[in-house]
Amino acid sequence: LDVVIADLDGGTVNVPECVHISLLPEPLLQQTREALSMVLDPELEVADLAFPPSTISASSLKMQDKEIRAVFLRLFAQLLQGYRCCLHIIRIHPEPVIRFHKVR
């Protein structure tokens, strides 16, 4: 009942009602939104300039795909930085077991 299913081929995510997924922390959420809007609509970057540059070229679809992937890669790297401090090694077994403590 508490499993989130992401169908990457179909492009759907099924979240059970009992699972609460919080939003990204605020600095990351705003940075990600801004980065994605700059990739998807590059004219926004210079919309408020009194004298915008004469050439603003939209990325090709292949390049745009890579830019979107880079935005999410940066997001996940920022979210997961410092995860090692949450790892707890249990050495009472013949083979050490690594457990994740999200409380830290």
The first five atom37 places (N, CA, C, CB, O) and aatype in JSON, in Angstrom:
{
  "aatype": [10, 3, 19, 19, 9, 0, 3, 10, 3, 7, 7, 16, 19, 2, 19, 14, 6, 4, 19, 8, 9, 15, 10, 10, 14, 6, 14, 10, 10, 5, 5, 16, 1, 6, 0, 10, 15, 12, 19, 10, 3, 14, 6, 10, 6, 19, 0, 3, 10, 0, 13, 14, 14, 15, 16, 9, 15, 0, 15, 15, 10, 11, 12, 5, 3, 11, 6, 9, 1, 0, 19, 13, 10, 1, 10, 13, 0, 5, 10, 10, 5, 7, 18, 1, 4, 4, 10, 8, 9, 9, 1, 9, 8, 14, 6, 14, 19, 9, 1, 13, 8, 11, 19, 1],
  "atom_mask": [
    [1, 1, 1, 1, 1],
    [1, 1, 1, 1, 1],
    [1, 1, 1, 1, 1],
    [1, 1, 1, 1, 1],
    [1, 1, 1, 1, 1],
    [1, 1, 1, 1, 1],
    [1, 1, 1, 1, 1],
    [1, 1, 1, 1, 1],
    [1, 1, 1, 1, 1],
    [1, 1, 1, 0, 1],
    [1, 1, 1, 0, 1],
    [1, 1, 1, 1, 1],
    [1, 1, 1, 1, 1],
    [1, 1, 1, 1, 1],
    [1, 1, 1, 1, 1],
    [1, 1, 1, 1, 1],
    [1, 1, 1, 1, 1],
    [1, 1, 1, 1, 1],
    [1, 1, 1, 1, 1],
    [1, 1, 1, 1, 1],
    [1, 1, 1, 1, 1],
    [1, 1, 1, 1, 1],
    [1, 1, 1, 1, 1],
    [1, 1, 1, 1, 1],
    [1, 1, 1, 1, 1],
    [1, 1, 1, 1, 1],
    [1, 1, 1, 1, 1],
    [1, 1, 1, 1, 1],
    [1, 1, 1, 1, 1],
    [1, 1, 1, 1, 1],
    [1, 1, 1, 1, 1],
    [1, 1, 1, 1, 1],
    [1, 1, 1, 1, 1],
    [1, 1, 1, 1, 1],
    [1, 1, 1, 1, 1],
    [1, 1, 1, 1, 1],
    [1, 1, 1, 1, 1],
    [1, 1, 1, 1, 1],
    [1, 1, 1, 1, 1],
    [1, 1, 1, 1, 1],
    [1, 1, 1, 1, 1],
    [1, 1, 1, 1, 1],
    [1, 1, 1, 1, 1],
    [1, 1, 1, 1, 1],
    [1, 1, 1, 1, 1],
    [1, 1, 1, 1, 1],
    [1, 1, 1, 1, 1],
    [1, 1, 1, 1, 1],
    [1, 1, 1, 1, 1],
    [1, 1, 1, 1, 1],
    [1, 1, 1, 1, 1],
    [1, 1, 1, 1, 1],
    [1, 1, 1, 1, 1],
    [1, 1, 1, 1, 1],
    [1, 1, 1, 1, 1],
    [1, 1, 1, 1, 1],
    [1, 1, 1, 1, 1],
    [1, 1, 1, 1, 1],
    [1, 1, 1, 1, 1],
    [1, 1, 1, 1, 1],
    [1, 1, 1, 1, 1],
    [1, 1, 1, 1, 1],
    [1, 1, 1, 1, 1],
    [1, 1, 1, 1, 1],
    [1, 1, 1, 1, 1],
    [1, 1, 1, 1, 1],
    [1, 1, 1, 1, 1],
    [1, 1, 1, 1, 1],
    [1, 1, 1, 1, 1],
    [1, 1, 1, 1, 1],
    [1, 1, 1, 1, 1],
    [1, 1, 1, 1, 1],
    [1, 1, 1, 1, 1],
    [1, 1, 1, 1, 1],
    [1, 1, 1, 1, 1],
    [1, 1, 1, 1, 1],
    [1, 1, 1, 1, 1],
    [1, 1, 1, 1, 1],
    [1, 1, 1, 1, 1],
    [1, 1, 1, 1, 1],
    [1, 1, 1, 1, 1],
    [1, 1, 1, 0, 1],
    [1, 1, 1, 1, 1],
    [1, 1, 1, 1, 1],
    [1, 1, 1, 1, 1],
    [1, 1, 1, 1, 1],
    [1, 1, 1, 1, 1],
    [1, 1, 1, 1, 1],
    [1, 1, 1, 1, 1],
    [1, 1, 1, 1, 1],
    [1, 1, 1, 1, 1],
    [1, 1, 1, 1, 1],
    [1, 1, 1, 1, 1],
    [1, 1, 1, 1, 1],
    [1, 1, 1, 1, 1],
    [1, 1, 1, 1, 1],
    [1, 1, 1, 1, 1],
    [1, 1, 1, 1, 1],
    [1, 1, 1, 1, 1],
    [1, 1, 1, 1, 1],
    [1, 1, 1, 1, 1],
    [1, 1, 1, 1, 1],
    [1, 1, 1, 1, 1],
    [1, 1, 1, 1, 1]
  ],
  "atom_positions": [
    [[0.8, -1.21, 0.0], [0.0, 0.0, 0.0], [0.84, 1.27, 0.0], [-0.91, 0.0, 1.18], [0.34, 2.34, -0.34]],
    [[2.12, 1.16, 0.38], [2.94, 2.36, 0.47], [4.04, 2.4, -0.59], [3.57, 2.45, 1.85], [5.13, 2.91, -0.35]],
    [[3.75, 1.85, -1.76], [4.72, 1.81, -2.84], [4.33, 2.82, -3.92], [4.84, 0.39, -3.43], [3.18, 2.83, -4.38]],
    [[5.27, 3.64, -4.31], [5.08, 4.58, -5.42], [5.57, 3.89, -6.68], [5.82, 5.94, -5.17], [6.7, 3.41, -6.72]],
    [[4.73, 3.84, -7.7], [5.1, 3.17, -8.95], [5.28, 4.23, -10.03], [4.02, 2.13, -9.36], [4.36, 4.98, -10.35]],
    [[6.48, 4.26, -10.6], [6.78, 5.18, -11.7], [6.95, 4.36, -12.97], [8.07, 6.03, -11.4], [7.89, 3.58, -13.09]],
    [[6.04, 4.54, -13.91], [6.1, 3.86, -15.2], [6.83, 4.79, -16.17], [4.65, 3.49, -15.74], [6.23, 5.7, -16.75]],
    [[8.12, 4.56, -16.33], [8.93, 5.45, -17.17], [8.58, 5.31, -18.64], [10.39, 5.17, -16.97], [8.69, 6.28, -19.39]],
    [[8.16, 4.13, -19.06], [7.77, 3.94, -20.46], [6.46, 4.62, -20.77], [7.68, 2.46, -20.79], [6.29, 5.22, -21.84]],
    [[5.51, 4.53, -19.84], [4.19, 5.12, -20.05], [4.09, 6.56, -19.61], [0.0, 0.0, 0.0], [3.14, 7.26, -19.98]],
    [[5.05, 7.02, -18.83], [5.03, 8.4, -18.37], [4.02, 8.67, -17.28], [0.0, 0.0, 0.0], [3.45, 9.76, -17.22]],
    [[3.78, 7.68, -16.41], [2.83, 7.87, -15.31], [3.49, 7.56, -13.97], [1.58, 6.99, -15.52], [4.45, 6.79, -13.89]],
    [[2.96, 8.19, -12.93], [3.39, 7.92, -11.57], [2.14, 7.69, -10.73], [4.25, 9.09, -10.99], [1.23, 8.52, -10.71]],
    [[2.1, 6.54, -10.05], [0.97, 6.21, -9.19], [1.41, 6.33, -7.74], [0.42, 4.77, -9.49], [2.29, 5.6, -7.28]],
    [[0.79, 7.26, -7.02], [1.1, 7.49, -5.62], [-0.13, 7.12, -4.79], [1.53, 8.97, -5.36], [-1.19, 7.71, -4.98]],
    [[0.0, 6.14, -3.89], [-1.14, 5.79, -3.05], [-1.55, 6.96, -2.15], [-0.82, 4.55, -2.19], [-0.73, 7.82, -1.84]],
    [[-2.8, 6.97, -1.73], [-3.32, 8.06, -0.91], [-2.62, 8.15, 0.44], [-4.8, 7.9, -0.7], [-2.52, 9.23, 1.02]],
    [[-2.13, 7.01, 0.96], [-1.5, 7.01, 2.28], [-0.07, 7.57, 2.24], [-1.48, 5.6, 2.85], [0.52, 7.8, 3.3]],
    [[0.49, 7.78, 1.06], [1.85, 8.28, 0.93], [1.82, 9.79, 0.71], [2.61, 7.57, -0.22], [1.15, 10.27, -0.2]],
    [[2.55, 10.51, 1.55], [2.64, 11.97, 1.41], [4.02, 12.31, 0.84], [2.4, 12.7, 2.78], [5.04, 11.99, 1.44]],
    [[4.03, 12.94, -0.3], [5.29, 13.36, -0.92], [5.37, 14.87, -0.8], [5.39, 12.89, -2.42], [4.54, 15.6, -1.35]],
    [[6.39, 15.33, -0.09], [6.53, 16.77, 0.1], [7.22, 17.4, -1.1], [7.33, 17.06, 1.38], [7.87, 16.72, -1.89]],
    [[7.05, 18.7, -1.22], [7.71, 19.44, -2.29], [9.2, 19.51, -2.01], [7.12, 20.85, -2.43], [9.66, 19.22, -0.91]],
    [[9.93, 19.89, -3.03], [11.37, 20.1, -2.85], [11.61, 21.24, -1.86], [12.06, 20.4, -4.2], [10.77, 22.13, -1.73]],
    [[12.74, 21.21, -1.17], [13.07, 22.36, -0.31], [13.13, 23.63, -1.15], [14.42, 22.13, 0.42], [13.51, 23.59, -2.32]],
    [[12.75, 24.74, -0.57], [12.52, 25.97, -1.32], [13.69, 26.46, -2.18], [12.17, 27.04, -0.38], [13.46, 26.8, -3.33]],
    [[14.92, 26.51, -1.71], [15.92, 27.02, -2.65], [16.06, 26.13, -3.89], [17.27, 27.16, -1.96], [16.26, 26.63, -4.99]],
    [[15.97, 24.81, -3.7], [16.11, 23.9, -4.83], [14.91, 23.98, -5.78], [16.29, 22.47, -4.34], [15.07, 23.91, -6.99]],
    [[13.73, 24.12, -5.22], [12.53, 24.21, -6.05], [12.59, 25.42, -6.97], [11.27, 24.27, -5.16], [12.33, 25.32, -8.17]],
    [[12.93, 26.57, -6.41], [12.99, 27.79, -7.21], [14.1, 27.72, -8.26], [13.22, 29.01, -6.3], [13.89, 28.12, -9.41]],
    [[15.27, 27.21, -7.88], [16.38, 27.09, -8.83], [16.02, 26.15, -9.98], [17.65, 26.59, -8.11], [16.34, 26.43, -11.13]],
    [[15.36, 25.05, -9.65], [14.99, 24.08, -10.68], [13.95, 24.65, -11.63], [14.47, 22.79, -10.05], [14.03, 24.47, -12.84]],
    [[12.96, 25.34, -11.07], [11.95, 25.98, -11.92], [12.58, 27.0, -12.86], [10.86, 26.65, -11.06], [12.25, 27.04, -14.05]],
    [[13.48, 27.83, -12.33], [14.13, 28.84, -13.16], [14.99, 28.2, -14.25], [15.0, 29.77, -12.3], [14.97, 28.63, -15.4]],
    [[15.73, 27.17, -13.89], [16.59, 26.5, -14.87], [15.76, 25.85, -15.97], [17.47, 25.45, -14.19], [16.11, 25.94, -17.15]],
    [[14.66, 25.21, -15.59], [13.8, 24.58, -16.6], [13.13, 25.62, -17.49], [12.74, 23.72, -15.92], [12.97, 25.4, -18.69]],
    [[12.72, 26.75, -16.92], [12.09, 27.77, -17.75], [13.09, 28.38, -18.72], [11.47, 28.87, -16.88], [12.72, 28.76, -19.83]],
    [[14.37, 28.49, -18.32], [15.39, 29.01, -19.23], [15.68, 28.03, -20.37], [16.69, 29.31, -18.46], [15.99, 28.45, -21.48]],
    [[15.56, 26.75, -20.09], [15.77, 25.75, -21.14], [14.59, 25.71, -22.09], [16.0, 24.35, -20.52], [14.76, 25.68, -23.31]],
    [[13.38, 25.73, -21.53], [12.18, 25.59, -22.35], [11.79, 26.87, -23.07], [11.03, 25.12, -21.51], [11.19, 26.82, -24.14]],
    [[12.12, 28.02, -22.49], [11.78, 29.3, -23.11], [12.94, 30.28, -22.9], [10.45, 29.88, -22.51], [12.87, 31.12, -22.01]],
    [[14.0, 30.17, -23.71], [15.2, 30.99, -23.48], [14.96, 32.49, -23.65], [16.29, 30.56, -24.43], [15.76, 33.29, -23.16]],
    [[13.89, 32.88, -24.31], [13.61, 34.31, -24.47], [13.29, 34.98, -23.13], [12.45, 34.51, -25.44], [13.43, 36.19, -23.01]],
    [[12.86, 34.21, -22.15], [12.54, 34.78, -20.83], [13.75, 35.42, -20.17], [11.97, 33.69, -19.92], [13.62, 36.37, -19.4]],
    [[14.94, 34.9, -20.47], [16.15, 35.41, -19.84], [16.41, 36.87, -20.18], [17.34, 34.58, -20.25], [16.94, 37.62, -19.36]],
    [[16.02, 37.28, -21.38], [16.3, 38.65, -21.82], [15.03, 39.48, -21.99], [17.07, 38.63, -23.12], [15.09, 40.57, -22.56]],
    [[13.89, 38.98, -21.52], [12.61, 39.66, -21.73], [12.58, 41.04, -21.06], [11.48, 38.81, -21.2], [11.93, 41.94, -21.59]],
    [[13.24, 41.21, -19.94], [13.2, 42.48, -19.22], [14.33, 43.43, -19.58], [13.24, 42.22, -17.75], [14.4, 44.54, -19.05]],
    [[15.2, 43.03, -20.46], [16.31, 43.9, -20.84], [15.83, 45.01, -21.78], [17.44, 43.09, -21.51], [15.02, 44.77, -22.67]],
    [[16.33, 46.21, -21.56], [15.96, 47.34, -22.43], [16.49, 47.13, -23.83], [16.48, 48.66, -21.85], [15.82, 47.46, -24.81]],
    [[17.7, 46.58, -23.94], [18.31, 46.33, -25.24], [18.74, 44.87, -25.31], [19.52, 47.27, -25.48], [19.91, 44.55, -25.08]],
    [[17.79, 43.98, -25.64], [18.14, 42.55, -25.67], [19.09, 42.25, -26.84], [16.87, 41.68, -25.79], [19.08, 42.97, -27.83]],
    [[19.88, 41.21, -26.72], [20.76, 40.83, -27.82], [19.94, 40.48, -29.05], [21.66, 39.65, -27.42], [18.8, 40.03, -28.94]],
    [[20.52, 40.69, -30.2], [19.77, 40.48, -31.44], [19.57, 39.01, -31.77], [20.48, 41.16, -32.58], [18.62, 38.67, -32.47]],
    [[20.43, 38.16, -31.28], [20.29, 36.75, -31.62], [20.07, 35.91, -30.36], [21.53, 36.25, -32.38], [20.93, 35.84, -29.48]],
    [[18.92, 35.31, -30.31], [18.62, 34.33, -29.27], [18.11, 33.11, -30.0], [17.56, 34.88, -28.2], [17.02, 33.12, -30.57]],
    [[18.9, 32.07, -29.98], [18.5, 30.88, -30.74], [17.97, 29.82, -29.79], [19.68, 30.33, -31.57], [18.56, 29.55, -28.74]],
    [[16.89, 29.22, -30.17], [16.34, 28.12, -29.4], [17.19, 26.88, -29.66], [14.84, 27.86, -29.75], [17.69, 26.67, -30.77]],
    [[17.34, 26.07, -28.65], [18.12, 24.85, -28.78], [17.39, 23.84, -29.65], [18.43, 24.25, -27.41], [16.16, 23.84, -29.73]],
    [[18.17, 22.97, -30.29], [17.55, 21.88, -31.02], [16.91, 20.94, -30.0], [18.59, 21.12, -31.92], [17.23, 21.0, -28.81]],
    [[16.01, 20.08, -30.46], [15.33, 19.18, -29.54], [16.31, 18.26, -28.83], [14.29, 18.35, -30.3], [16.14, 17.96, -27.65]],
    [[17.34, 17.81, -29.54], [18.33, 16.93, -28.93], [19.11, 17.67, -27.83], [19.3, 16.38, -30.0], [19.35, 17.13, -26.76]],
    [[19.49, 18.9, -28.12], [20.23, 19.69, -27.14], [19.32, 20.07, -25.97], [20.81, 20.96, -27.8], [19.77, 20.08, -24.82]],
    [[18.07, 20.38, -26.25], [17.12, 20.72, -25.2], [16.93, 19.54, -24.26], [15.77, 21.15, -25.81], [16.84, 19.71, -23.04]],
    [[16.86, 18.34, -24.82], [16.74, 17.13, -24.0], [17.94, 16.99, -23.08], [16.61, 15.89, -24.9], [17.78, 16.66, -21.9]],
    [[19.13, 17.24, -23.59], [20.34, 17.16, -22.77], [20.35, 18.23, -21.68], [21.59, 17.29, -23.65], [20.79, 17.98, -20.56]],
    [[19.87, 19.43, -22.01], [19.83, 20.5, -21.02], [18.85, 20.18, -19.89], [19.44, 21.83, -21.69], [19.13, 20.46, -18.72]],
    [[17.7, 19.6, -20.24], [16.71, 19.21, -19.22], [17.29, 18.11, -18.33], [15.39, 18.74, -19.88], [17.11, 18.13, -17.12]],
    [[17.98, 17.15, -18.95], [18.61, 16.09, -18.17], [19.65, 16.67, -17.22], [19.25, 15.06, -19.1], [19.77, 16.21, -16.08]],
    [[20.4, 17.66, -17.68], [21.43, 18.29, -16.84], [20.79, 19.01, -15.65], [22.27, 19.27, -17.67], [21.34, 18.99, -14.55]],
    [[19.65, 19.66, -15.87], [18.95, 20.34, -14.77], [18.57, 19.33, -13.7], [17.69, 21.09, -15.29], [18.77, 19.58, -12.51]],
    [[18.01, 18.2, -14.11], [17.59, 17.2, -13.13], [18.78, 16.48, -12.5], [16.65, 16.19, -13.77], [18.72, 16.1, -11.33]],
    [[19.85, 16.29, -13.24], [21.04, 15.69, -12.67], [21.61, 16.59, -11.57], [22.1, 15.44, -13.76], [22.01, 16.11, -10.51]],
    [[21.65, 17.89, -11.84], [22.11, 18.85, -10.83], [21.19, 18.83, -9.6], [22.17, 20.28, -11.43], [21.66, 18.87, -8.47]],
    [[19.88, 18.76, -9.84], [18.92, 18.71, -8.74], [19.17, 17.49, -7.85], [17.48, 18.68, -9.29], [19.24, 17.61, -6.63]],
    [[19.3, 16.31, -8.47], [19.5, 15.1, -7.67], [20.84, 15.11, -6.96], [19.4, 13.87, -8.56], [20.95, 14.61, -5.84]],
    [[21.86, 15.67, -7.58], [23.16, 15.77, -6.92], [23.05, 16.68, -5.69], [24.23, 16.31, -7.89], [23.63, 16.37, -4.65]],
    [[22.32, 17.78, -5.8], [22.14, 18.67, -4.66], [21.29, 18.03, -3.57], [21.51, 19.98, -5.11], [21.56, 18.22, -2.38]],
    [[20.26, 17.28, -3.96], [19.4, 16.62, -2.98], [20.15, 15.55, -2.2], [18.18, 16.01, -3.67], [19.94, 15.39, -1.0]],
    [[21.01, 14.82, -2.89], [21.66, 13.66, -2.27], [23.05, 13.97, -1.71], [21.78, 12.56, -3.27], [23.71, 13.08, -1.17]],
    [[23.49, 15.21, -1.82], [24.81, 15.51, -1.27], [24.78, 15.29, 0.25], [25.24, 16.97, -1.6], [23.82, 15.64, 0.92]],
    [[25.84, 14.72, 0.75], [25.92, 14.46, 2.17], [25.16, 13.24, 2.65], [0.0, 0.0, 0.0], [24.97, 13.07, 3.85]],
    [[24.72, 12.38, 1.72], [23.95, 11.2, 2.12], [24.79, 10.24, 2.97], [23.42, 10.48, 0.89], [24.23, 9.46, 3.74]],
    [[26.11, 10.28, 2.83], [26.96, 9.33, 3.56], [26.84, 9.47, 5.07], [28.41, 9.5, 3.14], [27.05, 8.5, 5.8]],
    [[26.51, 10.67, 5.55], [26.38, 10.84, 7.0], [25.15, 10.09, 7.53], [26.27, 12.33, 7.37], [25.03, 9.89, 8.73]],
    [[24.25, 9.67, 6.63], [23.06, 8.92, 7.05], [23.27, 7.41, 7.0], [21.88, 9.3, 6.17], [22.39, 6.65, 7.4]],
    [[24.43, 6.98, 6.51], [24.69, 5.54, 6.44], [25.19, 5.04, 7.79], [25.73, 5.23, 5.33], [26.04, 5.67, 8.42]],
    [[24.66, 3.93, 8.22], [25.01, 3.35, 9.51], [25.47, 1.91, 9.24], [23.79, 3.39, 10.51], [24.72, 1.13, 8.67]],
    [[26.69, 1.56, 9.65], [27.23, 0.23, 9.41], [26.98, -0.62, 10.65], [28.76, 0.28, 9.07], [27.35, -0.25, 11.77]],
    [[26.35, -1.76, 10.44], [26.08, -2.72, 11.52], [27.08, -3.86, 11.35], [24.59, -3.24, 11.49], [27.09, -4.54, 10.32]],
    [[27.91, -4.07, 12.37], [28.99, -5.06, 12.25], [28.75, -6.29, 13.11], [30.3, -4.42, 12.63], [29.7, -7.03, 13.37]],
    [[27.54, -6.55, 13.56], [27.3, -7.72, 14.41], [27.1, -8.98, 13.57], [26.09, -7.49, 15.3], [27.12, -10.09, 14.11]],
    [[26.9, -8.82, 12.28], [26.72, -9.96, 11.38], [28.08, -10.35, 10.8], [25.71, -9.62, 10.24], [29.01, -9.55, 10.83]],
    [[28.19, -11.57, 10.28], [29.46, -11.95, 9.65], [29.88, -10.98, 8.54], [29.36, -13.37, 9.09], [31.06, -10.66, 8.4]],
    [[28.93, -10.53, 7.77], [29.18, -9.51, 6.75], [28.58, -8.2, 7.23], [28.58, -9.93, 5.36], [27.42, -8.19, 7.66]],
    [[29.33, -7.11, 7.17], [28.75, -5.82, 7.6], [27.53, -5.45, 6.77], [29.8, -4.69, 7.51], [27.48, -5.69, 5.56]],
    [[26.54, -4.87, 7.43], [25.31, -4.44, 6.77], [25.26, -2.92, 6.84], [24.03, -5.08, 7.45], [25.48, -2.33, 7.89]],
    [[24.96, -2.29, 5.72], [24.85, -0.84, 5.69], [23.36, -0.49, 5.7], [25.57, -0.22, 4.43], [22.6, -0.96, 4.85]],
    [[22.96, 0.35, 6.67], [21.58, 0.78, 6.79], [21.5, 2.29, 6.62], [20.99, 0.35, 8.16], [22.43, 3.01, 6.98]],
    [[20.41, 2.75, 6.08], [20.22, 4.19, 5.85], [19.38, 4.76, 6.97], [19.55, 4.45, 4.46], [18.24, 4.33, 7.17]],
    [[19.93, 5.74, 7.71], [19.2, 6.43, 8.78], [18.84, 7.81, 8.27], [20.05, 6.51, 10.1], [19.7, 8.69, 8.2]],
    [[17.59, 8.01, 7.91], [17.21, 9.33, 7.37], [17.0, 10.37, 8.46], [15.94, 9.2, 6.56], [16.77, 11.54, 8.15]],
    [[17.09, 9.98, 9.73], [16.89, 10.92, 10.83], [18.03, 11.91, 10.93], [16.75, 10.16, 12.15], [17.8, 13.06, 11.29]],
    [[19.24, 11.52, 10.61], [20.41, 12.39, 10.77], [20.36, 13.57, 9.89], [21.67, 11.65, 10.5], [21.28, 14.4, 9.91]]
  ]
}
